[in-house]
Amino acid sequence: MRDSTKDTAKPASSAAMPLRGMRLMVCGKGGSGKTSIVALLTATLQERGYEVIAIDGDASNPGGLARLLFGSREGPEALISFFGGREKVVCPVDDPAPLTRIGDSSPVTEKRMELAEIPSRFFVRAGNALLFQVGKIARPCEGCDGPMSKVTRDFLVRGDQVTLIDVEAGLEHFGRGVERNVDAVLIVVDPTAESLLIAEKVSRFCGEMGINKVWAILNNVGTEEIRSVMIEELQGKGARTLGLVRHDPKVFKAGLLGTALGECEALEDVKAIADQLEKAVQPGAVPPTHRTAPAA
């Protein structure tokens, strides 16, 4: 992270667990499967011994990560309420000032959150994973979800947890600068022209913001021909590819029925992506370009 406030001390085993302390944002076109990828990455990193903080920053997705991680239609209390709700938190476009706690003017970006100070109603814990839900659109005409974007942008936690951030679909989060406090950006790309164009723009925007750890994850790939076309298109658009997730009927069924994701082929693919990600973030690593296995 380019923020000078980031903790510099690393545990002795950080070389073996290079994602410790990193904030990873997952974005993409609506329906590309970014929330599923976040859920599968959460399971994968837990299995490897990481502590994971998953942040559901998509106000327009009613089920979101709570459904895919726990099979629950309701998540924890909205995290924005901890910071005073819409009455206190202002859209970062209207007020770019950092997020602050109630009764404390110190920016969270300078005085990071301690998990112990957050009441348990604001998160759901399962094993070594914590789920926070920034907030959801609950009523018609309630207003812009910009204040929630500020919470997503500035909710920095002290410790070695890996933070996975699921943002709203498309590119609006760039307009609000949610990427200011992330270490890497993962773009989930499905086999559509719109998804490829978004990947091109995200790669360019990240370059303009000084974020050099940005990769595309091909998702819902059904054939070798589709894989080849997607990689060629992404290369032509200047987007680097980290890995591939095959079309998986179990993921499709979980999406249809609103159930949690379990063991599936997609999970095995995400484990391979996690391997590449751990290698790619290490100092001096040669960034992957299109290291993907052929689709089955």
C-alpha positions in Angstrom: 0.0 0.0 0.0 1.3 3.4 -0.8 -0.1 4.8 2.5 2.8 5.8 4.7 0.7 4.8 7.7 0.8 1.1 6.8 2.3 -1.1 9.5 5.9 -1.9 8.4 6.6 -4.7 11.0 6.1 -8.2 9.5 6.2 -11.5 11.4 9.1 -13.8 10.8 6.9 -16.1 8.7 5.7 -13.4 6.3 7.9 -14.8 3.5 5.9 -18.0 3.7 2.6 -16.1 3.9 3.2 -13.1 1.6 -0.4 -11.8 1.6 -0.4 -11.0 5.3 -1.5 -7.4 6.0 -2.5 -6.8 2.4 -5.8 -5.2 1.2 -7.0 -6.8 -2.0 -9.9 -5.2 -4.0 -12.0 -7.5 -6.3 -13.9 -5.7 -9.0 -15.6 -6.4 -12.3 -18.7 -6.2 -14.4 -22.0 -6.9 -12.8 -22.7 -10.6 -13.0 -19.0 -11.5 -13.7 -18.8 -13.5 -10.5 -16.6 -11.2 -8.4 -18.5 -12.0 -5.1 -18.1 -15.7 -5.8 -14.4 -15.2 -6.3 -14.1 -13.3 -3.0 -15.9 -16.2 -1.2 -13.7 -18.8 -2.7 -10.6 -16.8 -2.0 -11.7 -16.4 1.6 -12.0 -20.2 2.0 -8.7 -20.8 0.2 -6.7 -18.3 2.3 -8.2 -19.6 5.5 -7.1 -23.1 4.6 -3.6 -21.8 4.2 -3.5 -20.3 7.7 -4.3 -16.7 6.9 -6.8 -14.7 9.0 -9.2 -13.1 6.5 -11.3 -10.0 6.7 -14.0 -10.0 3.9 -15.6 -6.6 3.3 -18.9 -6.6 1.4 -18.8 -3.1 -0.1 -21.5 -3.6 -2.7 -24.6 -1.8 -1.5 -26.8 -3.0 -4.4 -26.3 -6.7 -3.9 -28.9 -7.8 -1.3 -27.4 -11.3 -0.5 -23.8 -10.6 -1.2 -21.0 -12.4 0.7 -23.3 -13.4 3.6 -25.1 -15.7 1.3 -22.1 -17.2 -0.5 -20.0 -17.6 2.7 -22.7 -18.7 5.2 -25.9 -19.4 3.2 -27.5 -16.5 5.1 -29.8 -14.0 3.5 -28.9 -11.4 6.1 -25.5 -10.3 7.1 -24.2 -8.4 10.1 -25.3 -4.9 11.0 -24.2 -2.3 8.6 -20.6 -1.1 9.4 -21.5 2.4 8.4 -23.6 2.6 11.5 -20.5 2.1 13.7 -19.2 5.4 12.2 -22.4 7.3 12.7 -24.4 6.4 9.6 -25.3 8.7 6.8 -25.7 11.5 9.3 -22.0 11.6 9.9 -20.3 9.8 7.0 -20.3 11.9 3.7 -19.6 10.7 0.2 -15.9 10.9 -0.6 -16.7 12.9 -3.7 -18.4 15.6 -1.6 -16.0 15.4 1.3 -12.7 13.6 0.6 -11.6 13.9 4.2 -10.7 10.5 5.8 -13.1 8.4 7.8 -13.2 9.0 11.5 -14.7 7.3 14.5 -17.6 8.8 16.5 -16.1 11.1 19.1 -12.5 10.8 17.7 -11.2 13.2 15.1 -8.2 11.1 14.3 -8.5 9.6 10.8 -8.8 5.8 10.7 -6.1 5.9 8.0 -3.7 7.2 10.6 -5.1 5.4 13.7 -6.2 2.0 12.5 -9.1 0.1 13.8 -8.6 -2.5 16.5 -10.9 -5.5 16.1 -11.6 -5.5 19.8 -13.2 -2.0 19.6 -15.8 -3.2 17.1 -19.0 -4.7 18.7 -19.7 -8.2 17.5 -23.0 -7.2 15.9 -21.1 -5.6 13.1 -19.4 -8.8 11.9 -19.9 -12.5 11.4 -17.1 -14.8 12.3 -16.4 -18.3 10.9 -13.1 -19.9 11.7 -10.4 -17.4 10.8 -12.6 -15.3 8.7 -14.6 -12.1 9.6 -17.3 -10.7 7.4 -18.2 -7.0 7.5 -21.1 -5.6 5.5 -20.6 -1.9 4.8 -24.3 -1.3 4.1 -27.2 -2.1 1.7 -29.8 0.0 0.0 -32.8 -0.7 2.1 -35.5 1.8 1.1 -36.5 3.7 -2.1 -35.2 7.2 -2.4 -32.8 6.8 0.6 -30.0 8.5 -1.2 -26.6 7.9 -2.8 -24.5 5.0 -1.5 -21.4 7.3 -1.6 -21.0 7.4 2.2 -20.7 3.6 2.2 -17.8 4.0 -0.3 -15.9 6.1 2.2 -16.2 3.3 4.8 -15.0 0.8 2.2 -12.1 3.0 1.3 -10.9 3.8 4.8 -11.7 0.9 7.0 -8.2 -0.1 7.8 -7.6 -2.7 10.5 -4.4 -3.2 12.6 -2.9 -6.6 12.2 -1.8 -9.2 9.7 -5.2 -10.2 8.3 -5.7 -10.3 4.6 -8.5 -8.0 3.6 -10.6 -8.9 0.6 -12.9 -6.1 -0.6 -15.9 -6.8 -2.8 -16.9 -3.6 -4.4 -19.9 -2.6 -6.5 -20.1 -3.6 -10.1 -18.6 -1.5 -12.9 -16.3 1.5 -12.4 -18.2 3.8 -10.0 -15.8 2.9 -7.2 -12.9 4.5 -9.1 -14.9 7.7 -9.3 -15.1 7.7 -5.5 -11.4 6.7 -5.0 -12.1 3.5 -3.1 -8.8 2.2 -4.5 -6.7 4.7 -2.6 -5.9 2.4 0.3 -5.5 -1.0 -1.5 -2.4 -3.0 -2.2 -3.6 -4.9 -5.3 -6.6 -5.0 -7.6 -8.1 -8.2 -9.0 -10.5 -7.8 -12.0 -13.0 -10.6 -12.5 -13.6 -11.0 -16.2 -16.4 -13.1 -17.7 -16.7 -14.0 -21.4 -18.4 -10.8 -22.5 -17.1 -7.8 -24.5 -18.3 -5.4 -21.7 -16.3 -7.3 -19.1 -13.1 -7.1 -21.3 -13.6 -3.3 -21.7 -14.0 -2.8 -18.0 -10.8 -4.8 -17.5 -9.0 -2.5 -19.9 -10.2 0.6 -18.0 -9.5 -0.8 -14.6 -5.9 -1.5 -15.7 -5.5 2.0 -17.0 -7.0 3.6 -14.0 -4.8 1.6 -11.7 -1.8 2.7 -13.6 -2.8 6.4 -13.3 -3.2 5.9 -9.5 0.2 4.2 -9.1 -1.2 0.7 -8.4 1.1 -1.7 -10.2 -0.3 -5.0 -8.7 -3.4 -5.4 -10.9 -4.4 -8.6 -12.6 -7.5 -10.1 -14.3 -9.0 -13.4 -13.3 -10.9 -15.2 -16.1 -14.2 -16.5 -14.8 -16.9 -18.9 -16.0 -14.7 -20.1 -18.9 -16.2 -23.1 -20.7 -13.9 -24.0 -23.6 -10.4 -23.7 -24.7 -11.4 -21.5 -27.6 -13.1 -19.0 -25.1 -10.0 -19.1 -22.9 -7.7 -18.3 -25.9 -9.9 -15.4 -27.1 -10.1 -13.9 -23.7 -6.4 -14.0 -23.1 -5.7 -12.5 -26.5 -8.2 -9.7 -26.0 -6.9 -8.9 -22.5 -3.3 -8.8 -23.8 -4.3 -6.4 -26.5 -5.9 -4.2 -23.9 -2.9 -4.1 -21.7 -4.4 -6.2 -18.9 -2.4 -8.9 -17.2 -4.0 -12.3 -16.4 -3.5 -14.1 -13.1 -5.5 -17.2 -13.6 -8.6 -18.9 -14.8 -11.8 -20.3 -13.2 -13.8 -22.8 -15.3 -17.5 -22.8 -15.7 -18.8 -24.8 -12.7 -22.5 -26.0 -12.5 -22.2 -26.1 -8.7 -21.4 -22.4 -8.5 -24.3 -21.7 -10.9 -26.7 -23.8 -8.7 -25.6 -22.0 -5.5 -26.3 -18.7 -7.2 -29.8 -19.9 -8.3 -30.8 -21.4 -4.9 -29.1 -18.8 -2.7 -26.9 -21.3 -0.9 -23.3 -21.2 0.3 -20.5 -22.3 -1.9 -18.9 -25.6 -1.0 -16.4 -27.9 -2.5 -16.4 -27.5 -6.3 -14.1 -27.3 -9.3 -14.0 -23.6 -9.1 -12.5 -23.8 -5.7 -9.6 -25.9 -7.1 -9.1 -23.2 -9.7 -9.0 -20.5 -7.1 -6.4 -22.4 -5.1 -4.2 -22.3 -8.2 -4.9 -18.5 -8.5 -3.9 -18.0 -4.9 -0.6 -19.8 -5.7 0.1 -17.3 -8.4 -1.0 -14.4 -6.3 1.3 -15.3 -3.5 4.2 -15.5 -5.9 3.3 -12.3 -7.7 3.2 -10.0 -4.6 6.7 -11.0 -3.4 9.5 -8.5 -3.8 11.3 -8.9 -7.1 8.6 -11.2 -8.5 8.1 -11.3 -12.3 4.4 -10.4 -12.7 2.3 -13.1 -14.3 0.9 -12.3 -17.7 -1.4 -15.1 -18.9 -0.4 -18.1 -16.8 -3.7 -20.0 -17.0 -4.4 -23.7 -17.4 -6.5 -24.8 -20.4 -10.2 -25.1 -19.8 -11.5 -28.6 -19.4 
